[in-house]
Amino acid sequence: MASSSLHKLLRSTIADLERDIDRIGDALEAGAARDGKVRLLAYAGYRSATAVRLRGRVVRYTRPLDAGEGLLVRMRAMLAIYNSQELPGVTVHIEGYGQSREIVTDDEGYFDLQMAIDQPLPQSTRWERVTLSAPGRDAEQPVVQVPVIAPGTDQNWGIISDIDDTVVETGATNFVKNWRRVLVERPRDRLAVPGAASLYKMIARDHIDPARPFFYVSSSPWNLYGFITEFLERNAIPHGPMFLKDYGIDADKFIDSGHDEHKLAAIETILAFYPQFRFLLIGDNGQRDVSIYAKAVADYGSRVAGVFIRDVDGSCRSGPEGALLAGIEARGVPTFCGAGFDDALEMVKSLGLDRPVEAAQAVVAPAP
């Protein structure tokens, strides 16, 4: 009890301190602050036939740093990504699906809107668009187009994927060893996990207009959304809605959601939003994805159609993780575990996902 009270007091104190620092910063920047130019950051949304979810952020516009190849220049540019200046209390206007809505950004500059719609899903998965604007604000881009994934009715398959060390090599489990990669390397410098691009291409068939919807779940901060998006595009890996973390210091959020809780909650959100869909779960064993996915399989059974794990340390089939994977397989869910995803293509073929959508649908449709 005492520990819990101390935790709440610490959280509240730090949150108050951050707000005071923000107020001082606003005062120092005078006219360049709340009345200055803003930037609308739009994150890819997703929809069903009855609802659409849209998320984004409003930050203070800052001029892009000069491009350069030096170590310090690149580190400064990377740190600038993390040092965004959020704008709370900004009204964001949203137009789409025959509706107009307004929402106000929270203390960290974020907005999160789930809007009821009546819009049947298309036959084939496609990207749609809604628009954002900030009335009365001098925006870097006055109207922003937001991509929204609309899964097709021609099949009921989706993919939920981790990012760090599943899609992109980050060395997230050893920051001391990999600090340069984390703090200096740009999207064009980063390496994809071996076999990841081939695996995702086989499942998606087209990385620009994927035949199946992809969702990305990670404990990386929302500040890295643009960085991750550019990396996916450069490596011909399908784009998709992301569930990242808000690391802003807030009395209601600070240290409340750990890695496991965040990922599992995101998976549950996706599964609840698409109750008719079955999903592949793709991750690695560097940050407890195996235990998280085992919990999802235990809770949702056949809704999980397959689990793919990238083995970062050679322990995937032994010890506690090996037991968890065996438990997943005992529930009838096939698993893959390997140092890269090159050998995972055979499992994809066994599920029929290397075939055109119509053929795959016939192969994997669950028995009535």
C-alpha positions as CSV (number, residue, x, y, z in Angstrom):
1,M,0.0,0.0,0.0
2,A,2.8,2.4,1.0
3,S,4.6,1.6,-2.3
4,S,1.5,2.2,-4.3
5,S,0.9,5.6,-2.6
6,L,4.6,6.6,-3.2
7,H,4.3,5.6,-6.8
8,K,1.2,7.8,-7.3
9,L,2.8,10.7,-5.5
10,L,6.0,10.4,-7.6
11,R,3.9,10.2,-10.8
12,S,1.8,13.2,-9.9
13,T,4.9,15.3,-8.9
14,I,6.8,14.5,-12.1
15,A,3.7,15.2,-14.2
16,D,3.3,18.6,-12.4
17,L,6.9,19.4,-13.0
18,E,6.7,18.6,-16.7
19,R,3.7,20.9,-17.1
20,D,5.6,23.7,-15.3
21,I,8.5,23.2,-17.7
22,D,6.2,23.4,-20.6
23,R,4.6,26.6,-19.4
24,I,8.0,28.2,-19.0
25,G,9.0,27.1,-22.5
26,D,5.8,28.6,-23.9
27,A,6.5,31.9,-22.2
28,L,10.1,32.0,-23.4
29,E,9.0,31.4,-27.0
30,A,6.4,34.2,-26.7
31,G,4.6,34.7,-30.1
32,A,6.2,31.6,-31.6
33,A,4.4,29.4,-29.1
34,R,0.6,28.6,-29.2
35,D,-0.1,31.1,-31.9
36,G,2.8,30.0,-34.1
37,K,2.9,27.5,-36.9
38,V,1.8,24.0,-36.1
39,R,2.3,20.6,-37.6
40,L,-0.5,18.0,-37.9
41,L,0.8,14.5,-37.5
42,A,-1.6,11.9,-38.8
43,Y,-1.3,8.2,-38.0
44,A,-2.8,5.6,-40.3
45,G,-6.3,4.6,-39.2
46,Y,-8.4,1.6,-39.6
47,R,-12.1,0.8,-39.9
48,S,-14.8,-1.8,-39.9
49,A,-18.3,-1.5,-41.4
50,T,-19.5,0.3,-38.3
51,A,-16.6,2.3,-36.9
52,V,-13.4,4.1,-37.8
53,R,-10.5,4.9,-35.5
54,L,-8.3,7.9,-36.1
55,R,-5.3,9.0,-34.1
56,G,-2.7,11.8,-34.5
57,R,-0.9,14.6,-32.8
58,V,-0.4,18.3,-33.0
59,V,3.1,19.7,-32.4
60,R,4.8,23.0,-32.8
61,Y,6.4,23.4,-36.2
62,T,10.2,23.5,-36.3
63,R,12.4,23.9,-39.3
64,P,14.0,20.7,-40.5
65,L,17.6,20.3,-39.5
66,D,20.2,20.6,-42.3
67,A,21.1,17.2,-43.7
68,G,24.6,15.9,-43.0
69,E,26.7,12.8,-42.7
70,G,28.7,13.6,-39.5
71,L,28.1,11.6,-36.4
72,L,27.0,14.6,-34.3
73,V,24.8,16.0,-37.0
74,R,23.0,12.7,-37.4
75,M,22.7,12.2,-33.6
76,R,21.2,15.7,-33.3
77,A,18.7,15.0,-36.0
78,M,17.7,11.7,-34.3
79,L,17.3,13.4,-30.9
80,A,15.2,16.1,-32.5
81,I,12.6,13.4,-33.4
82,Y,12.2,12.7,-29.7
83,N,12.2,16.3,-28.7
84,S,8.8,17.3,-30.2
85,Q,6.9,20.2,-28.6
86,E,3.4,19.0,-28.1
87,L,0.4,21.4,-28.3
88,P,-2.5,20.6,-26.0
89,G,-5.9,22.1,-26.4
90,V,-5.8,22.4,-30.2
91,T,-9.1,21.7,-32.0
92,V,-8.7,19.2,-34.9
93,H,-11.4,19.1,-37.6
94,I,-12.0,15.7,-39.2
95,E,-13.9,15.0,-42.5
96,G,-14.7,11.6,-43.7
97,Y,-17.3,8.9,-44.4
98,G,-20.0,11.6,-44.9
99,Q,-19.3,13.1,-41.4
100,S,-17.6,16.1,-39.8
101,R,-16.2,15.9,-36.3
102,E,-14.0,18.0,-34.0
103,I,-11.8,16.8,-31.2
104,V,-9.4,18.6,-28.9
105,T,-5.8,17.4,-28.3
106,D,-4.9,16.2,-24.8
107,D,-2.0,17.4,-22.6
108,E,0.5,15.6,-24.8
109,G,-0.9,16.9,-28.0
110,Y,-2.6,13.7,-29.0
111,F,-6.1,13.0,-30.3
112,D,-7.8,9.7,-30.5
113,L,-11.3,9.4,-32.1
114,Q,-13.5,6.4,-32.7
115,M,-16.4,7.4,-34.9
116,A,-19.5,5.4,-35.7
117,I,-20.1,4.9,-39.4
118,D,-22.3,2.9,-41.7
119,Q,-20.0,1.9,-44.5
120,P,-19.8,-1.7,-45.8
121,L,-16.3,-3.0,-46.1
122,P,-15.0,-3.3,-49.7
123,Q,-14.6,-6.7,-51.4
124,S,-10.8,-6.3,-51.5
125,T,-8.6,-4.7,-48.9
126,R,-7.8,-1.1,-49.8
127,W,-6.6,2.2,-48.4
128,E,-9.2,5.0,-48.0
129,R,-8.7,8.7,-47.0
130,V,-10.1,11.2,-44.5
131,T,-8.9,14.7,-44.0
132,L,-7.6,16.6,-41.0
133,S,-7.3,20.4,-40.4
134,A,-6.7,22.7,-37.4
135,P,-9.2,25.6,-37.8
136,G,-7.7,29.0,-36.9
137,R,-4.2,27.7,-36.8
138,D,-1.3,28.4,-39.1
139,A,-0.5,24.9,-40.1
140,E,2.6,23.7,-42.0
141,Q,0.1,21.8,-44.2
142,P,-3.5,23.2,-43.8
143,V,-5.2,20.0,-44.8
144,V,-3.7,16.5,-44.2
145,Q,-4.8,13.3,-45.8
146,V,-5.0,10.4,-43.4
147,P,-4.8,6.8,-44.8
148,V,-7.4,4.4,-43.4
149,I,-7.1,0.7,-44.0
150,A,-10.4,-1.0,-44.9
151,P,-10.0,-4.8,-44.8
152,G,-11.7,-6.7,-47.7
153,T,-14.5,-9.1,-47.3
154,D,-12.9,-11.5,-49.8
155,Q,-11.2,-13.2,-46.8
156,N,-11.0,-12.9,-43.1
157,W,-7.2,-12.7,-42.5
158,G,-5.1,-10.1,-40.8
159,I,-1.5,-9.8,-39.5
160,I,-0.4,-8.4,-36.2
161,S,3.4,-7.8,-36.1
162,D,6.0,-6.5,-33.7
163,I,8.6,-4.1,-35.1
164,D,11.9,-4.0,-33.2
165,D,14.0,-7.0,-34.0
166,T,11.1,-8.5,-35.9
167,V,11.0,-6.3,-38.9
168,V,13.9,-3.9,-38.3
169,E,17.2,-4.8,-36.6
170,T,17.5,-2.6,-33.5
171,G,19.3,-4.6,-30.9
172,A,16.6,-3.5,-28.5
173,T,17.7,-6.0,-25.9
174,N,21.2,-4.5,-25.6
175,F,21.2,-0.7,-25.8
176,V,24.8,-0.4,-24.6
177,K,26.0,-2.5,-27.5
178,N,23.7,-1.0,-30.0
179,W,23.6,2.7,-29.0
180,R,24.9,3.9,-32.3
181,R,22.2,2.0,-34.2
182,V,19.5,3.5,-32.0
183,L,20.8,7.1,-31.8
184,V,22.5,7.7,-35.1
185,E,21.2,5.4,-37.9
186,R,18.6,6.8,-40.2
187,P,15.8,4.7,-41.9
188,R,18.0,4.2,-44.9
189,D,20.8,3.0,-42.7
190,R,18.8,0.4,-40.8
191,L,18.7,-3.3,-41.8
192,A,15.6,-5.4,-42.2
193,V,15.5,-8.7,-40.3
194,P,16.6,-11.5,-42.6
195,G,13.7,-12.8,-44.5
196,A,11.2,-10.3,-43.2
197,A,10.6,-8.5,-46.5
198,S,10.1,-11.8,-48.3
199,L,7.7,-13.1,-45.7
200,Y,5.6,-10.0,-45.6
201,K,5.6,-9.7,-49.4
202,M,4.3,-13.3,-49.7
203,I,1.5,-12.6,-47.3
204,A,0.6,-9.1,-48.6
205,R,1.3,-9.8,-52.3
206,D,1.7,-6.0,-52.8
207,H,3.4,-3.8,-50.1
208,I,1.6,-0.7,-51.3
209,D,-1.9,-2.1,-51.6
210,P,-1.7,-5.2,-49.5
211,A,-4.2,-8.0,-50.1
212,R,-4.4,-8.5,-46.3
213,P,-4.4,-5.8,-43.6
214,F,-1.2,-5.4,-41.4
215,F,-1.2,-3.9,-37.9
216,Y,2.0,-3.1,-36.0
217,V,2.3,-3.3,-32.2
218,S,5.4,-2.0,-30.5
219,S,6.6,-0.3,-27.3
220,S,8.5,2.2,-29.4
221,P,7.3,5.8,-28.8
222,W,4.9,7.6,-31.2
223,N,7.7,10.0,-32.0
224,L,9.2,7.2,-34.2
225,Y,6.1,6.8,-36.3
226,G,7.5,8.7,-39.3
227,F,10.9,7.0,-38.9
228,I,9.2,3.5,-38.9
229,T,7.0,4.4,-41.9
230,E,10.0,5.5,-44.0
231,F,11.8,2.3,-43.1
232,L,8.9,0.1,-44.1
233,E,8.6,2.0,-47.4
234,R,12.3,1.7,-48.2
235,N,12.2,-2.0,-47.6
236,A,9.0,-2.8,-49.5
237,I,7.3,-3.9,-46.3
238,P,3.5,-3.2,-46.1
239,H,2.4,-0.1,-44.2
240,G,-0.4,-0.4,-41.6
241,P,-1.9,1.1,-38.5
242,M,0.5,1.2,-35.6
243,F,0.0,0.8,-31.9
244,L,3.0,2.6,-30.3
245,K,3.4,4.1,-26.8
246,D,3.0,7.5,-25.4
247,Y,6.0,8.1,-23.1
248,G,4.8,11.6,-22.1
249,I,4.9,12.2,-18.4
250,D,1.2,12.3,-17.3
251,A,-0.3,11.6,-13.9
252,D,-2.7,9.1,-15.4
253,K,-0.2,7.4,-17.7
254,F,3.3,7.6,-16.3
255,I,4.7,4.0,-15.8
256,D,1.1,2.6,-15.8
257,S,1.4,0.5,-18.9
258,G,4.4,-1.8,-19.2
259,H,5.6,-3.6,-22.3
260,D,3.5,-6.7,-21.9
261,E,0.4,-4.9,-21.0
262,H,0.7,-2.4,-23.8
263,K,1.2,-5.1,-26.5
264,L,-1.5,-7.5,-25.2
265,A,-4.0,-4.6,-24.9
266,A,-3.3,-3.6,-28.5
267,I,-3.8,-7.2,-29.7
268,E,-7.0,-7.4,-27.8
269,T,-8.2,-4.1,-29.3
270,I,-7.6,-5.4,-32.9
271,L,-9.2,-8.7,-32.3
272,A,-12.3,-7.1,-30.7
273,F,-12.5,-4.6,-33.6
274,Y,-12.5,-7.4,-36.2
275,P,-14.4,-10.3,-34.5
276,Q,-14.8,-12.2,-37.8
277,F,-11.0,-12.1,-38.6
278,R,-8.3,-14.6,-37.9
279,F,-4.8,-13.3,-37.3
280,L,-1.1,-14.3,-37.7
281,L,1.1,-13.0,-34.8
282,I,4.6,-12.2,-35.8
283,G,7.3,-11.2,-33.2
284,D,10.6,-12.1,-31.6
285,N,11.8,-13.6,-28.4
286,G,13.9,-10.6,-27.3
287,Q,11.1,-8.8,-25.5
288,R,8.6,-11.4,-24.2
289,D,6.6,-11.7,-27.4
290,V,6.3,-15.5,-26.9
291,S,4.6,-15.1,-23.5
292,I,2.3,-12.3,-24.8
293,Y,1.3,-14.4,-27.9
294,A,0.8,-17.5,-25.7
295,K,-1.7,-15.4,-23.6
296,A,-3.5,-14.3,-26.8
297,V,-3.8,-17.9,-28.0
298,A,-5.1,-19.0,-24.6
299,D,-7.7,-16.2,-24.5
300,Y,-8.8,-16.3,-28.2
301,G,-8.0,-19.8,-29.4
302,S,-8.6,-20.3,-33.1
303,R,-8.8,-16.5,-33.7
304,V,-5.0,-16.8,-33.8
305,A,-4.1,-18.8,-36.9
306,G,-0.3,-19.0,-36.6
307,V,2.6,-17.6,-34.5
308,F,6.0,-16.6,-36.1
309,I,8.9,-15.9,-33.8
310,R,12.3,-14.5,-34.8
311,D,14.9,-16.2,-32.5
312,V,17.3,-13.5,-31.5
313,D,19.4,-15.5,-29.0
314,G,19.0,-19.2,-29.9
315,S,16.7,-20.0,-27.0
316,C,13.4,-20.2,-28.8
317,R,12.8,-23.9,-28.6
318,S,14.3,-24.5,-25.1
319,G,13.4,-23.5,-21.5
320,P,10.3,-21.5,-20.7
321,E,9.8,-20.2,-24.2
322,G,10.0,-23.6,-25.7
323,A,7.3,-24.8,-23.3
324,L,5.1,-21.8,-24.2
325,L,5.5,-22.5,-28.0
326,A,4.7,-26.2,-27.3
327,G,1.6,-25.1,-25.5
328,I,0.6,-22.9,-28.4
329,E,1.0,-25.9,-30.8
330,A,-1.0,-28.1,-28.4
331,R,-3.9,-25.8,-28.9
332,G,-3.8,-26.4,-32.7
333,V,-2.0,-23.2,-33.6
334,P,1.1,-23.8,-35.8
335,T,4.4,-22.0,-34.8
336,F,7.6,-21.0,-36.5
337,C,10.9,-20.1,-34.7
338,G,14.1,-19.3,-36.5
339,A,17.0,-16.8,-36.5
340,G,15.4,-15.1,-39.5
341,F,12.2,-15.5,-41.5
342,D,13.7,-17.1,-44.7
343,D,12.5,-20.6,-43.6
344,A,9.1,-19.3,-42.5
345,L,7.9,-19.2,-46.1
346,E,7.0,-22.9,-46.0
347,M,4.7,-22.3,-43.1
348,V,3.0,-19.5,-45.0
349,K,2.5,-21.9,-47.9
350,S,1.0,-24.5,-45.7
351,L,-1.6,-22.0,-44.6
352,G,-2.3,-21.2,-48.2
353,L,-1.3,-17.5,-47.9
354,D,1.1,-17.7,-50.8
355,R,-1.8,-18.1,-53.2
356,P,-4.2,-15.6,-54.7
357,V,-6.8,-14.5,-52.1
358,E,-9.6,-16.6,-53.6
359,A,-7.6,-19.8,-53.4
360,A,-6.2,-19.0,-49.9
361,Q,-9.8,-18.4,-48.7
362,A,-10.8,-21.9,-49.8
363,V,-7.8,-23.5,-48.2
364,V,-7.9,-21.8,-44.8
365,A,-11.6,-21.3,-44.2
366,P,-12.4,-22.8,-40.8
367,A,-14.9,-25.7,-40.7
368,P,-18.5,-24.6,-39.9
